[in-house]
Structure formats: C-alpha cells, structure tokens
C-alpha cells in the first residue's frame, strides 16, 4: 500500500495528457477507417489498460504489467480494425494504421525511463499479437495475415518503434560517456592539481618559478644573439608589465606601459617579433642601439615578452631572429605554466587567510569580548570592602584587552594585501605604522620604490616577510624604535627591518618559528634572507631579491622618503 501511494504521488500530468491526445487521435482515425462506432470500444479498452501505468508509472509491477496489457490490446485492436476496414471496401489490411500509432506511447515511456529491455519486450509482444490475431481473423474467408497491406503496415510501425528505442539507447550511452569524460568541477580540479604536482617534481630543479625560468631563458638567448641588455616582461594587470628577470652590465628602467608608442606595445598587440633602432628602456639613451622584442605566445595568449638590446647597429638580422624565436617558443609554455601555478597558489593562500580571519573574528575574539563585558559587570557590582577582588578583576581586564589587541593585529595582518595601485612600499608602511602605534614603537620609514612592479607572488611574499619581522620586533624585542627600509627596483627589491631591542638571542620559541617561516618564504621567491645583530643593540632582518641595481641609471623611481612617527 505505501509503495502504491508513493507511485501515485509521482504520476506526471504531462504523461496523462499525452495518452489522452494519442487516444483521441487514433479514435478519430479508427472512426474514419471503419465508419463503425462499435470499433471505438477498442480505444476504450486501450485507455483502461494504460490507466494503471499512467497513475503509477514508477511501480515496479503495476507499470510494466499495464504497458504489457496495452500492447496486447493494441495488437488485437489493430487486427480487428484492419478487418472491418477491409470489409468496408478499403485496401485490405491498411486499416491497422489507424490504431498502431499508439505503439509510440508505451515504447516512449520505457525509453524515457531507461528501461530499454522492457521496450524491446513490448515490441516483441505486440509483433506476436499482431501475427496471432492476423492468423485467426478472417476477411472474406481469408486470414488477415495474408493481406499484403496488413503485413506492410504492421512491419512499418514495428520498425519505427524499434528504431526509436535503439536511438534512445544510443543517446543514453553517449551521455554517459560524456559524463565520464567531463567530471564535476572539483573532481577535475583535483585531477589537474595532482598532475601539476607530479609534473612539477619532474621539472629540472623541481621548480615552477617564473623568475628562474626567465633567467634561464635569457642565458640561453645570450648564446645565439648579442645581448648587452635583456629582460623578460610579463603582464601584471592594469595595462602594465612587470620585469621577471633581466641581464646586462647596467640595470635599466624598461618601458612597461602597453599604451605607449613603442616596439614593446607593438609586439604585445601583434604577437610578432619587432626590431627597433632605439632602446626600449626609459633610462638608456644613445645612438647605435639595436633592439629585438619577441612575444612569448602560448596557444593564442601572449604571456610575456623577451627584450634584447645590443649597442651596435643591425645586430638582429632575420637569421638571428629565427634562432631567438626557436628558443622562445617552448619557453612560452613553461612560463605560462609557472605563472598559472603562481596564480593558483596565490588564490589558495588568499582564501586560507580570509578563512582564518573569519574564524578568529567570529570565534575567540567574540568570546573574549564577552568575557570583558562580564568583568566590567563584576567591577560595577563589587562591594566597597572587596578592594583586593577589584584589583584582581582590573588586572584580568587588562589581560583580556591585551589579548583582544593581539587578535585584532592578527586579523589586520591576515587581511593585508599589496594594492595594485599603492604598491609594496605602501603596504609595508601601513602595516608598520599600525603595529607601531599599537605597541608603542616609534617607526622610521625609508621608502624608495620604482614605478615598475614586481610579480604579484613576489610582492605578496615580501609583504609577509616584512610583517613577520615587524611583529617579532613588537612582541619579543622590547624595542622602542623600529626602522623599516623598502627599496624596490624590479626585478630587484630589498626590505630591511631593524629594532633597538635586546637582540635575537633572547627571543621565545615562537619567535624562532617565525624566523623559519621567513626563511621559507624567501627561498620560495629565490630571495636571500639575512638576520644579524644591530649595533649597539637590537636585530636587523633583511631580505633581498635579485641583484643590486646601479641607481644612477634608473629613472622614474620615487625619491627616498624617510619619515618617523
């Protein structure tokens, strides 16, 4: 009884409407073929036989038995209607075509429910019923089965039903195959990331570092083309490029604006190598300069540019250009993989920081705030003669305030990011000011940042290193002053954090853990981390990326801006 009730609840009104429409159609065709209202009795029988399947389509017994009854009645009705139509003067046997269109109903239902074996059984049953009924039905003393028209009509509808069922089964298999080939998004992401990890471990040096790949490419190009200066540039968003790596005796300030009228912009837009008789840097001037700009194209996407310059005229004839492009083609795919890996890693890191920030804010911080409110209430109601209790509560209140301050600083650190327009120096300065104000430190800033930008992943790691160094100075050094120096001239950068505290030797274990994290971050961006004592007291933490530039050749940098607060 419960199964029947469930099946009835799942009866679909469209299925019932389809049956009514088809029954009405074959009723009209039967009446036109036989001109005998009595023959409409077969239509009534078909409706009665199909009613259980219509009301309980998913019942494991009622549905199949009802459809079986339908095809049996259909076979008998087709034979009888064909005989009456033949007696009425029509071509023998063609009257069966008035009833057989109903065969599409039970066969289609089985196909939609993916019960293809049941559909094949129904076709076989109706075929057998047509043969048996045709053999026993007499028309003018001759068996109906001998009428060519009857055989033709029956064969036609049976073949159409079989073809429809076969097509439905084939379509179902194709859909299953596509589902297997195209898994769900998270399954696909897991598969791709697993492959990426396996491939990354097999790479030379087991690295997917854009800077390392770019440096290796420049060294390769030096063997086939004269290169007094060279760089690999990549997009950073906002219509600008960043310097991933560069070589040469002098450090230059490369043109990084794609909106400028330059061979760099032309190569990026056209995806074709460009040559020029002038330097592509904003800091180099002089005659007799040859420049070659080759886009790094992976598929249909430009992922970067290689800029080579020589202090000689006509240094890059077509044969040399061909050799250079032969090396940059495979390098483009390697660089794209490294940039994508950096982007995926950055997304994962940002998501984790946001998750931790939400957990701290919604968990421990809220609980501590409530504890503070409880202490305030206790202080308000304490008796006048309980001075000792009041002092203890005040001390506890101070401790809770301190913990809440620590948590808020942790939230600020997690949420700090390098703004696309503000730059790395601005982000470090904001963090140092905030932490210094909360810890009673006098902060001295020296900021010197070029208009060019480092890769986003490098900027993010340098910011985290600076944050860790500033936090260690506030928590463990017992310092009064904090000096923060930031010098950025892509691909070179140097961040230095110094304090006048009691030195690194007296730091707690968690402070040393922070130093290990800084070392790991520096290694990740191919940087050099140095931790040394500061005279006369304190500690200096410095991280350097790239080689030291020759500042006299660089234009467009922000002037050094020392400030104290």
KOLFIPA-397016 format. One line per field, with one value per residue (C-alpha): residue number from 1; residue in one letter; z, x, y. Coordinates in pm, 1 decimal. Layout:
<rs>
kevo <- (NUM;...) .
voti <- (A;...) .
Z <- (Z;...) .
X <- (X;...) .
Y <- (Y;...) .
</rs>
This chain:
<rs>
kevo <- (1;2;3;4;5;6;7;8;9;10;11;12;13;14;15;16;17;18;19;20;21;22;23;24;25;26;27;28;29;30;31;32;33;34;35;36;37;38;39;40;41;42;43;44;45;46;47;48;49;50;51;52;53;54;55;56;57;58;59;60;61;62;63;64;65;66;67;68;69;70;71;72;73;74;75;76;77;78;79;80;81;82;83;84;85;86;87;88;89;90;91;92;93;94;95;96;97;98;99;100;101;102;103;104;105;106;107;108;109;110;111;112;113;114;115;116;117;118;119;120;121;122;123;124;125;126;127;128;129;130;131;132;133;134;135;136;137;138;139;140;141;142;143;144;145;146;147;148;149;150;151;152;153;154;155;156;157;158;159;160;161;162;163;164;165;166;167;168;169;170;171;172;173;174;175;176;177;178;179;180;181;182;183;184;185;186;187;188;189;190;191;192;193;194;195;196;197;198;199;200;201;202;203;204;205;206;207;208;209;210;211;212;213;214;215;216;217;218;219;220;221;222;223;224;225;226;227;228;229;230;231;232;233;234;235;236;237;238;239;240;241;242;243;244;245;246;247;248;249;250;251;252;253;254;255;256;257;258;259;260;261;262;263;264;265;266;267;268;269;270;271;272;273;274;275;276;277;278;279;280;281;282;283;284;285;286;287;288;289;290;291;292;293;294;295;296;297;298;299;300;301;302;303;304;305;306;307;308;309;310;311;312;313;314;315;316;317;318;319;320;321;322;323;324;325;326;327;328;329;330;331;332;333;334;335;336;337;338;339;340;341;342;343;344;345;346;347;348;349;350;351;352;353;354;355;356;357;358;359;360;361;362;363;364;365;366;367;368;369;370;371;372;373;374;375;376;377;378;379;380;381;382;383;384;385;386;387;388;389;390;391;392;393;394;395;396;397;398;399;400;401;402;403;404;405;406;407;408;409;410;411;412;413;414;415;416;417;418;419;420;421;422;423;424;425;426;427;428;429;430;431;432;433;434;435;436;437;438;439;440;441;442;443;444;445;446;447;448;449;450;451;452;453;454;455;456;457;458;459;460;461;462;463;464;465;466;467;468;469;470;471;472;473;474;475;476;477;478;479;480;481;482;483;484;485;486;487;488;489;490;491;492;493;494;495;496;497;498;499;500;501;502;503;504;505;506;507;508;509;510;511;512;513;514;515;516;517;518;519;520;521;522;523;524;525;526;527;528;529;530;531;532;533;534;535;536;537;538;539;540;541;542;543;544;545;546;547;548;549;550;551;552;553;554;555;556;557;558;559;560;561;562;563;564;565) .
voti <- (X;X;X;X;X;X;X;X;X;X;X;X;X;X;X;X;X;X;X;X;X;X;X;X;X;X;X;X;X;X;X;X;X;X;X;X;X;X;X;X;X;X;X;X;X;X;X;X;X;X;X;X;X;X;X;X;X;X;X;X;X;X;X;X;X;X;X;X;X;X;X;X;X;X;X;X;X;X;X;X;X;X;X;X;X;X;X;X;X;X;X;X;X;X;X;X;X;X;X;X;X;X;X;X;X;X;X;X;X;X;X;X;X;X;X;X;X;X;X;X;X;X;X;X;X;X;X;X;X;X;X;X;X;X;X;X;X;X;X;X;X;X;X;X;X;X;X;X;X;X;X;X;X;X;X;X;X;X;X;X;X;X;X;X;X;X;X;X;X;X;X;X;X;X;X;X;X;X;X;X;X;X;X;X;X;X;X;X;X;X;X;X;X;X;X;X;X;X;X;X;X;X;X;X;X;X;X;X;X;X;X;X;X;X;X;X;X;X;X;X;X;X;X;X;X;X;X;X;X;X;X;X;X;X;X;X;X;X;X;X;X;X;X;X;X;X;X;X;X;X;X;X;X;X;X;X;X;X;X;X;X;X;X;X;X;X;X;X;X;X;X;X;X;X;X;X;X;X;X;X;X;X;X;X;X;X;X;X;X;X;X;X;X;X;X;X;X;X;X;X;X;X;X;X;X;X;X;X;X;X;X;X;X;X;X;X;X;X;X;X;X;X;X;X;X;X;X;X;X;X;X;X;X;X;X;X;X;X;X;X;X;X;X;X;X;X;X;X;X;X;X;X;X;X;X;X;X;X;X;X;X;X;X;X;X;X;X;X;X;X;X;X;X;X;X;X;X;X;X;X;X;X;X;X;X;X;X;X;X;X;X;X;X;X;X;X;X;X;X;X;X;X;X;X;X;X;X;X;X;X;X;X;X;X;X;X;X;X;X;X;X;X;X;X;X;X;X;X;X;X;X;X;X;X;X;X;X;X;X;X;X;X;X;X;X;X;X;X;X;X;X;X;X;X;X;X;X;X;X;X;X;X;X;X;X;X;X;X;X;X;X;X;X;X;X;X;X;X;X;X;X;X;X;X;X;X;X;X;X;X;X;X;X;X;X;X;X;X;X;X;X;X;X;X;X;X;X;X;X;X;X;X;X;X;X;X;X;X;X;X;X;X;X;X;X;X;X;X;X;X;X;X;X;X;X;X;X;X;X;X;X;X;X;X;X;X;X;X;X;X;X;X;X;X;X;X;X;X;X;X;X;X;X;X;X) .
Z <- (0.0;80.9;-247.8;-442.5;-264.9;-343.1;-708.2;-735.2;-588.0;-864.6;-1153.2;-1409.6;-1563.1;-1895.3;-1937.6;-1882.8;-2126.1;-2390.3;-2359.8;-2391.4;-2704.0;-2871.8;-2777.0;-2923.6;-3243.5;-3301.9;-3211.2;-3494.1;-3733.8;-3638.5;-3697.2;-4036.4;-4138.8;-4024.2;-4003.2;-3716.5;-3368.0;-3218.5;-3301.7;-3061.9;-2790.8;-2861.6;-2783.0;-2450.8;-2373.6;-2452.0;-2214.6;-1938.6;-1994.1;-1979.5;-1678.1;-1411.3;-1591.3;-1608.2;-1238.2;-1102.8;-1361.7;-1125.0;-956.8;-1026.8;-1107.6;-1195.8;-1459.3;-1662.4;-1642.7;-1754.9;-2052.4;-2141.5;-2137.0;-2360.4;-2636.8;-2624.2;-2660.3;-2928.7;-3136.2;-3112.9;-3192.9;-3496.9;-3643.8;-3582.1;-3714.1;-4024.5;-4090.9;-4052.8;-4274.0;-4543.1;-4532.1;-4575.4;-4910.7;-4835.9;-4940.0;-4729.4;-4406.4;-4426.1;-4154.6;-3894.1;-3941.9;-3764.1;-3430.5;-3442.0;-3382.3;-3014.8;-3003.1;-2959.9;-2612.7;-2415.8;-2609.3;-2546.2;-2175.8;-2139.9;-2330.6;-2109.4;-1801.2;-1948.7;-1940.4;-2285.9;-2230.0;-2134.3;-2451.1;-2663.6;-2490.5;-2562.4;-2932.0;-2946.1;-2767.8;-2997.4;-3301.7;-3178.7;-3101.1;-3449.9;-3607.8;-3396.5;-3428.5;-3802.3;-3842.8;-3664.5;-3808.8;-4132.1;-4407.3;-4685.2;-4580.7;-4595.9;-4298.4;-4226.3;-4211.7;-4586.4;-4666.1;-4802.9;-4668.9;-4318.0;-4319.5;-4461.1;-4203.5;-3912.2;-4029.8;-4076.7;-3720.9;-3561.4;-3743.2;-3643.5;-3279.6;-3282.6;-3441.9;-3186.9;-2898.2;-3043.9;-3095.6;-2735.8;-2607.0;-2819.4;-2697.0;-2338.7;-2386.4;-2543.9;-2248.9;-2005.4;-2192.5;-2186.4;-1815.0;-1764.2;-1985.1;-1823.4;-1443.4;-1191.0;-1146.5;-812.1;-937.8;-1245.8;-1034.7;-811.3;-1111.5;-1270.9;-948.5;-889.2;-1238.3;-1183.1;-864.6;-1038.3;-1337.3;-1115.3;-930.0;-1259.7;-1386.0;-1384.4;-1036.7;-942.9;-985.3;-1138.4;-1057.5;-1325.6;-1227.8;-1255.3;-1589.6;-1721.7;-1609.1;-1773.3;-2098.5;-2106.9;-2055.2;-2344.2;-2573.4;-2496.1;-2675.6;-3007.3;-3005.8;-2881.5;-2562.9;-2383.4;-2202.0;-2182.8;-1986.7;-1967.8;-1905.9;-1810.3;-1765.4;-1419.4;-1490.9;-1545.7;-1885.6;-1742.5;-1749.0;-1473.1;-1504.8;-1423.9;-1491.2;-1664.0;-1751.7;-1852.7;-1714.0;-1630.4;-1473.9;-1686.6;-1638.3;-1912.7;-2076.9;-1906.7;-2036.6;-2310.8;-2405.6;-2509.1;-2868.7;-2852.5;-3014.0;-2686.4;-2721.1;-3090.3;-3020.4;-2747.4;-2967.3;-3289.7;-3131.0;-3384.4;-3326.6;-3359.0;-3417.0;-3345.0;-3377.1;-3032.5;-2676.2;-2518.8;-2175.3;-2020.9;-1874.7;-2166.7;-2438.6;-2714.2;-3081.5;-3248.7;-3043.5;-3180.0;-3003.2;-3057.8;-2888.6;-2915.0;-2771.7;-2567.4;-2706.3;-2554.8;-2780.1;-2862.8;-2546.5;-2500.3;-2161.6;-2181.3;-2387.0;-2431.2;-2489.4;-2616.2;-2685.8;-2829.4;-2855.9;-3227.1;-3544.2;-3726.4;-3453.6;-3513.7;-3880.2;-3979.8;-3918.6;-3559.9;-3509.0;-3628.1;-3379.1;-3094.5;-3174.3;-3190.7;-2824.8;-2704.9;-2844.0;-2594.2;-2317.3;-2352.7;-2244.6;-1946.5;-1841.2;-1874.4;-1652.9;-1390.6;-1397.1;-1367.2;-1077.9;-903.7;-957.2;-818.8;-518.3;-458.5;-472.0;-226.3;10.5;-1.5;62.3;361.6;511.3;473.7;633.2;930.8;968.6;979.3;1231.0;1467.6;1437.0;1484.4;1745.9;2000.6;1956.5;2021.5;2325.4;2474.9;2421.5;2616.0;2894.6;2907.0;2939.2;3222.7;3407.3;3363.2;3521.7;3812.3;3872.1;3873.6;4140.4;4365.4;4734.4;4864.5;5112.7;4839.3;4716.2;4660.1;4442.1;4243.6;4179.4;4052.1;3821.6;3689.1;3616.9;3438.6;3239.2;3126.0;3016.1;2817.9;2649.1;2556.8;2402.6;2204.5;2071.2;1964.7;1784.4;1603.2;1486.2;1362.3;1167.1;1018.9;914.6;751.3;556.4;442.3;70.4;-177.7;-352.2;-731.8;-728.5;-391.1;-429.2;-193.4;-7.9;78.8;214.5;431.9;557.6;654.3;848.3;1027.2;1131.2;1263.0;1458.7;1587.2;1716.2;1899.5;2051.1;2145.4;1890.4;1713.0;1345.8;1097.6;731.7;427.4;106.6;-239.9;-497.1;-876.8;-1087.7;-1225.1;-1029.4;-910.4;-988.7;-763.1;-598.1;-514.4;-368.7;-153.4;-8.5;62.0;242.5;464.1;546.4;644.6;856.3;1040.8;1110.1;1241.4;1456.2;1608.4;1695.0;1869.7;2057.2;2158.5;2119.9;2385.2;2144.7;2148.0;1783.1;1457.3;1128.4;807.0;472.8;145.1;-185.7;-496.6;-846.3;-1034.9;-1054.4;-757.5;-413.9;-61.1;259.0;588.9;937.1;1236.7;1604.7;1910.9;2139.5;2336.4;2034.6;1876.1;2131.3;2393.5;2169.4;2265.3;2073.2;1872.5;1755.9;1616.9;1446.5;1274.6;1150.8;993.2;813.2;679.4;551.1;368.9;208.8;93.7;-59.0;-242.5;-434.3;-479.4;-227.8;30.8;396.7;643.5;1020.1;1204.7;1527.2;1512.0;1688.1;1961.7;2033.3;1854.5;1545.4;1169.2;934.1;561.6;252.7;-97.5;-431.4;-745.4;-778.1;-663.0;-934.8;-1035.8;-912.8;-1137.5;-1444.0;-1317.8;-1367.9;-1253.5;-900.3;-603.1;-408.9;-73.9;180.4;536.3;794.6;1160.6;1375.1) .
X <- (0.0;275.0;452.4;133.5;71.5;425.7;389.7;56.6;214.3;472.4;222.1;302.6;14.6;201.1;214.2;-161.0;-222.9;-6.5;-203.5;-535.8;-414.7;-291.4;-609.6;-819.6;-614.0;-646.5;-1018.3;-1070.6;-858.9;-1047.0;-1381.9;-1267.7;-1130.6;-1424.0;-1721.1;-1834.8;-1884.0;-1862.0;-1490.2;-1429.1;-1464.6;-1102.2;-998.7;-1179.6;-1000.1;-662.8;-745.0;-841.0;-527.0;-300.0;-466.6;-257.6;68.3;-43.7;-131.1;160.3;438.1;725.1;568.8;790.2;491.0;189.9;371.7;523.4;206.8;-9.7;215.7;214.2;-167.3;-162.7;41.2;-168.4;-491.0;-321.8;-234.3;-589.7;-741.7;-516.4;-612.4;-986.5;-993.1;-800.0;-1054.5;-1355.0;-1193.1;-1126.0;-1488.0;-1593.2;-1422.2;-1075.5;-749.0;-702.9;-509.2;-431.3;-685.1;-434.9;-253.3;-543.4;-457.9;-84.6;37.8;-47.9;253.4;469.1;321.3;440.2;770.0;848.8;769.7;1018.3;1283.7;1242.9;1275.4;1587.5;1412.2;1527.5;1488.8;1126.2;1075.1;1220.1;992.1;687.5;776.6;818.3;484.8;291.5;452.4;346.9;-4.5;-38.4;70.6;-158.9;-458.9;-399.0;-391.6;-722.5;-907.5;-1093.7;-1169.0;-1391.8;-1291.0;-917.6;-686.6;-596.8;-232.0;-229.0;-321.9;-15.3;-142.8;-177.3;176.4;318.1;150.3;247.7;608.0;625.5;517.2;723.4;1036.3;971.9;926.2;1243.5;1444.1;1315.7;1406.5;1752.4;1814.6;1714.8;1951.8;2240.0;2178.3;2178.1;2515.0;2665.5;2550.8;2705.5;3036.1;3035.0;2970.6;3267.5;3490.5;3377.4;3379.4;3248.8;3447.8;3605.1;3698.8;3853.8;4042.9;4176.6;4292.1;4467.2;4637.0;4759.6;4905.4;5062.2;5230.8;5366.4;5495.5;5646.5;5852.2;5990.6;6098.3;6468.3;6524.5;6166.9;6057.4;5773.8;5927.8;5864.8;6182.3;6402.7;6254.2;6302.5;6666.0;6738.2;6577.6;6789.7;7106.6;7004.3;6937.8;7281.0;7435.5;7260.7;7226.9;7438.3;7282.3;7422.6;7092.0;6793.0;6476.2;6168.9;5845.7;5503.8;5157.7;5051.3;4708.1;4612.1;4782.2;5134.9;5416.9;5645.2;6010.5;6055.3;6430.4;6695.8;7061.4;7332.0;7612.3;7372.3;7029.9;6776.2;6423.9;6233.5;5922.8;5637.4;5332.2;5139.9;4966.7;5292.9;5409.0;5685.9;5802.1;5714.5;5349.0;5351.0;5496.5;5241.7;4948.5;5062.0;5219.6;5502.0;5872.8;5966.2;6300.9;6390.2;6687.5;6638.4;6640.6;6319.4;6414.4;6323.9;6670.9;6901.5;6982.3;7236.1;7277.8;7367.2;7132.2;6954.2;6652.4;6466.3;6130.8;5989.7;5644.5;5607.3;5286.7;5131.8;4849.6;4665.0;4762.3;5059.6;5213.3;5521.9;5790.1;6163.3;6354.4;6714.7;6935.4;7283.6;7499.6;7551.1;7355.4;7174.2;7256.7;6946.7;6916.8;6643.1;6860.5;6925.9;6558.0;6471.9;6716.2;6574.3;6212.9;6314.0;6412.4;6127.5;5852.9;5899.9;5985.2;5644.3;5465.7;5699.4;5648.5;5269.7;5268.2;5476.6;5254.3;4940.0;5094.0;5173.0;4816.2;4667.7;4899.4;4807.4;4435.4;4476.5;4680.9;4430.8;4137.6;4314.8;4393.1;4031.1;3911.2;4143.5;4038.9;3671.6;3735.3;3929.0;3680.7;3372.5;3523.8;3789.7;3761.3;3388.4;3423.9;3694.9;3482.5;3203.0;3447.1;3546.9;3184.2;3141.8;3439.0;3300.3;2976.0;3163.0;3356.9;3034.9;2872.3;3165.6;3134.7;3340.8;3527.4;3645.0;3933.8;4158.8;3895.6;3853.4;4229.6;4236.2;3947.4;4118.4;4431.9;4226.3;4055.0;4390.9;4499.7;4182.1;4231.6;4585.0;4469.0;4196.5;4455.8;4676.0;4386.6;4294.5;4652.5;4646.7;4330.3;4492.0;4796.1;4584.5;4378.5;4670.0;4734.4;4953.9;4726.5;4758.0;4795.0;4959.7;5248.9;5459.1;5616.1;5276.7;5150.2;5459.4;5442.7;5075.8;5140.4;5446.6;5252.5;4958.5;5172.4;5399.9;5106.5;4960.3;5296.1;5425.4;5708.1;5849.8;5858.6;6113.6;6034.7;6260.9;6073.0;6226.7;6002.6;6019.6;5709.5;5759.8;5608.0;5732.9;5530.9;5228.0;5352.5;5688.9;5523.6;5295.2;5584.3;5793.7;5498.6;5457.7;5829.2;5819.1;5507.3;5670.3;5983.3;5780.4;5564.2;5869.7;6018.0;5697.0;5633.4;5976.3;6243.6;6131.5;6230.8;6148.5;6232.0;6168.8;6345.0;6183.3;6359.4;6194.8;6381.5;6207.6;6355.9;6213.9;6334.1;6545.4;6398.6;6538.5;6333.5;6507.4;6351.8;6567.3;6491.6;6684.2;6563.5;6757.5;6851.9;6752.2;6921.8;6652.5;6351.9;6095.9;6046.3;5755.9;5980.2;6229.6;5938.7;5860.8;6221.2;6184.9;5869.5;6052.0;6334.9;6086.8;5914.9;6245.9;6351.4;6017.7;6089.1;6463.0;6548.9;6826.5;6731.8;6984.1;6935.0;7212.1;7266.3;7229.8;7478.9;7467.1;7158.9;6877.9;6830.6;6817.3;6618.2;6685.0;6557.9;6692.8;6550.9;6763.0;7096.9;7172.4;7098.4;7304.8;7078.2;7221.7;7072.6;6719.7;6459.9;6103.2;6164.4;6005.3;6256.9;6366.4;6110.2;6234.3;5975.1;5926.3;5625.2) .
Y <- (0.0;256.4;175.7;235.9;562.1;678.2;583.7;761.6;1072.6;1071.3;1048.6;1318.9;1519.3;1557.2;1178.3;1152.3;1437.4;1268.2;945.3;1129.6;1310.7;990.3;802.6;1081.7;1073.8;700.5;718.6;966.6;758.5;440.8;606.7;735.0;393.9;180.2;421.0;198.4;340.9;-7.0;-20.3;265.7;1.7;-93.0;263.8;241.6;-85.0;76.8;359.7;116.7;-93.9;213.6;375.7;190.4;277.8;638.9;659.6;453.3;490.0;401.6;99.9;-199.4;-427.7;-212.9;-5.7;-293.9;-508.2;-217.8;-146.0;-516.8;-514.3;-206.9;-372.1;-690.5;-490.6;-282.4;-590.6;-727.5;-388.3;-337.3;-672.7;-619.5;-260.8;-371.5;-646.3;-414.1;-151.5;-412.0;-529.2;-168.4;-160.1;-22.6;-186.1;-498.3;-455.2;-82.3;-8.3;-125.1;207.3;378.6;213.3;128.5;488.5;423.6;188.6;500.1;563.0;255.4;233.5;601.7;565.0;277.7;474.0;779.8;562.3;393.6;53.7;-46.3;-420.4;-369.6;-165.9;-447.7;-698.8;-480.5;-460.4;-838.0;-893.7;-661.7;-826.8;-1169.9;-1046.1;-898.2;-1225.5;-1443.7;-1211.1;-1176.4;-1552.4;-1603.2;-1302.7;-1386.9;-1138.2;-1276.4;-1629.2;-1547.8;-1498.0;-1135.5;-1237.5;-1298.0;-937.0;-750.3;-419.7;-560.2;-700.2;-377.8;-153.5;-380.1;-403.0;-25.5;60.0;-216.9;-98.2;265.4;164.8;-42.7;239.9;491.5;264.6;199.9;571.8;646.0;378.2;511.5;867.3;745.8;573.5;886.8;1096.1;850.6;862.0;1242.6;1242.6;1011.6;1226.2;1551.7;1502.5;1750.4;2077.6;1982.8;1636.3;1793.8;2046.9;1769.2;1568.9;1866.4;1975.4;1620.4;1611.1;1953.3;1834.5;1525.1;1723.9;1994.1;1735.1;1609.0;1952.1;2049.5;2182.8;2084.7;2446.4;2641.3;2977.7;3245.7;3432.7;3125.5;3023.0;3377.1;3392.6;3058.0;3177.1;3492.7;3290.4;3062.9;3359.2;3503.0;3206.1;3282.4;3663.8;3950.9;4083.6;4386.4;4427.7;4198.8;4136.7;3915.4;4105.7;3974.2;4124.9;4236.9;4388.0;4748.0;4766.4;4739.9;4487.2;4362.1;4262.1;3893.9;3888.8;4096.8;4074.6;4320.3;4528.4;4811.6;4792.8;4978.3;5102.5;4918.3;5055.5;4869.5;5057.8;4882.8;5207.0;5374.5;5412.1;5154.4;4832.4;4656.0;4756.1;4660.8;4315.7;4251.4;4352.5;4181.3;3868.4;3908.5;3982.9;4350.1;4516.6;4877.3;5109.6;5264.7;5139.2;5012.7;5141.7;5473.9;5519.6;5441.2;5686.4;5680.5;5610.4;5284.8;5067.6;4760.3;4614.6;4288.5;4223.5;3870.9;3788.7;3471.6;3321.0;3007.4;2894.0;3215.7;3403.5;3634.2;3556.1;3775.3;3947.8;3899.1;4222.1;4203.3;4505.4;4544.2;4856.5;4803.6;4872.6;4588.6;4338.5;4126.9;4018.7;3765.9;3453.8;3566.0;3646.3;3294.6;3141.0;3350.7;3261.1;2895.2;2916.5;3139.9;2913.3;2626.4;2873.8;3041.9;2726.3;2681.7;3041.1;3016.7;2706.1;2887.1;3196.2;2983.9;2793.4;3122.4;3239.0;2917.0;2931.8;3295.5;3215.6;2930.4;3149.2;3435.6;3203.5;3049.8;3391.7;3501.0;3178.3;3221.5;3583.0;3487.5;3209.5;3435.3;3719.9;3502.9;3270.7;3362.2;3738.3;3744.4;3518.0;3737.7;4046.4;3880.9;3794.1;4158.5;4265.0;4017.0;4161.5;4512.5;4398.2;4240.1;4560.6;4759.1;4540.8;4455.5;4558.9;4851.0;4631.8;4390.0;4603.1;4302.7;4137.7;4455.3;4476.9;4120.8;4190.0;4502.1;4302.3;4040.7;4310.0;4446.1;4099.5;4047.3;4384.3;4283.6;3953.6;4128.5;4374.3;4085.4;3920.7;4240.1;4280.7;3920.5;3996.2;4306.2;4103.6;3832.7;4082.0;4299.5;4281.8;4467.4;4712.7;4722.7;5099.8;5161.7;4920.5;4707.9;5000.7;5148.3;4815.0;4765.0;5123.2;5090.6;4772.2;4916.0;5227.9;5024.3;4779.7;5054.0;5257.4;4957.2;4856.5;5199.6;5187.5;5490.9;5387.9;5529.8;5462.7;5488.9;5409.1;5402.4;5230.4;5237.8;5289.5;4935.5;4647.9;4312.4;3998.6;3969.5;3649.3;3810.0;4119.4;3904.9;3701.8;4013.8;4171.4;3862.4;3858.3;4225.7;4167.8;3878.6;4084.1;4379.6;4150.8;3981.5;4321.0;4429.7;4105.6;3981.8;4251.2;4501.0;4778.7;5148.5;5223.1;5041.4;5119.9;4992.0;5034.6;4936.5;4962.2;4827.9;4841.1;4535.9;4270.1;4386.1;4450.6;4485.1;4500.1;4569.7;4581.4;4684.9;4742.4;4862.3;4582.6;4324.5;4112.9;3787.0;3565.0;3622.7;3559.0;3297.7;2974.0;3112.2;3394.8;3143.8;2968.6;3299.4;3318.1;2974.3;3086.7;3394.6;3175.0;2950.6;3248.8;3396.1;3065.0;3042.4;3365.7;3293.1;3561.6;3590.4;3630.0;3773.5;3809.5;3992.3;4188.3;4565.0;4790.3;4894.7;4680.4;4509.6;4295.5;4354.1;4131.8;4187.0;4009.9;4073.6;3961.1;3994.4;4169.7;4522.8;4782.9;5078.4;5350.8;5618.0;5452.3;5425.7;5696.3;5717.2;5590.7;5751.0;5952.6;5817.5;5925.1;5885.7;5961.7;5897.7;5868.0) .
</rs>
